[in-house]
Amino acid sequence: MPSDSALRIVWIYPDLLSTYGDQGNVLVLEQRANRRGIATETIHVRSADPVPETGDIYLIGGGEDRPQILAAERLRRDGGLHHAVARGAALLAVCAGYQIMGSTFGGEEGQPVDGIGLLDIASSRGPARAVGELAAEVDAALNLPTLTGFENHMGVTHLGPGVKPLSRTLVGVGNGDGFEGCYAGHVVGTYLHGPALARNPALADLLLSWRVGDLAPLDNSRYDALRQERLAAVLPG
């Protein structure tokens, strides 16, 4: 990203996919960038609008079955998100948005629905709804602390060879196979709500660093204390 340009944050389809405070992910990115003197420009892309290809970080949240299907249809037709990721943009996709990124996901009656094929994953309906706190140990290659959040979904997600698991579940269901989320390049998918970046500011910083390079440190003492309280309440022992 050029040093004289604002960091462009693109919030995709808030009118369809924005449950459990997922828009908070946008606010956290803005705040953590601005505290470092990084100017930001946030673009809210409603479902009737084209997805711009020139953003730096894209975010998409969770939602119900019908809005998820509509979002997938429109993103497939649009193509802007694919072009943005191809040119190096970062993406955080949460819950329903995560499932959309794959080849298929489960529809209203459990029927397979086409995703947009941005990630090498496939999702379907699981045997029971996963609801509750989630904690997961992140892939060491990403150098992040334990993730914390909550999940509320019916999906199970199967990872193909083109992606790596984001983390190993310590508490909760996640993908349904002992892992939670996935990543490939600068794309991260996760079932974490909370919102995810408020509960995990280091993950927000990872997304920022992918676009602006090394980041100046921030005083995270308040957040670290809250994170430790949450993890202590969730993790056994």
SULZINOR-V258159 format. One record per backbone hydrogen bond with DSSP energy under -0.5 kcal/mol. NH is the residue of the N-H (numbers start at 1). CO is the residue of the C=O. If there is no record, write none. Layout:
# SULZINOR-V258159
NH&CO, NH&CO
This chain:
# SULZINOR-V258159
5&2, 7&39, 9&7, 9&41, 10&8, 10&57, 11&9, 11&43, 12&10, 12&59, 13&45, 16&13, 17&13, 18&16, 19&62, 22&19, 24&21, 25&22, 26&23, 27&23, 28&24, 29&25, 30&26, 31&27, 32&28, 33&29, 34&30, 35&31, 36&33, 37&34, 38&33, 39&37, 41&7, 43&9, 44&42, 45&11, 45&43, 46&44, 49&46, 52&50, 56&8, 57&8, 58&90, 59&10, 60&92, 61&12, 61&17, 68&64, 69&65, 70&66, 71&67, 72&68, 73&69, 74&70, 75&71, 76&72, 77&73, 78&74, 79&75, 83&79, 84&80, 85&81, 86&82, 87&83, 88&85, 89&84, 90&56, 91&186, 92&58, 93&188, 94&60, 95&190, 97&61, 97&94, 99&95, 100&96, 101&97, 101&98, 102&99, 103&121, 105&113, 107&111, 110&107, 113&105, 115&103, 116&100, 117&102, 118&101, 119&101, 121&119, 122&158, 123&104, 124&156, 126&154, 130&153, 131&129, 132&151, 134&149, 135&171, 136&147, 137&168, 138&136, 139&166, 142&139, 143&140, 147&136, 149&134, 150&193, 151&132, 153&130, 156&124, 157&175, 158&122, 160&120, 163&160, 164&183, 166&181, 167&180, 168&137, 169&167, 169&178, 170&135, 171&135, 175&179, 176&173, 176&179, 177&179, 178&173, 180&167, 182&189, 183&164, 184&187, 187&184, 188&91, 189&182, 190&93, 193&150, 194&20, 196&192, 198&195, 199&195, 200&196, 203&200, 204&200, 205&201, 206&202, 207&203, 208&204, 209&205, 210&206, 211&207, 211&208, 212&208, 213&209, 220&218, 224&220, 225&221, 226&222, 227&223, 228&224, 229&225, 230&226, 231&227, 232&228, 233&229, 234&230, 235&231
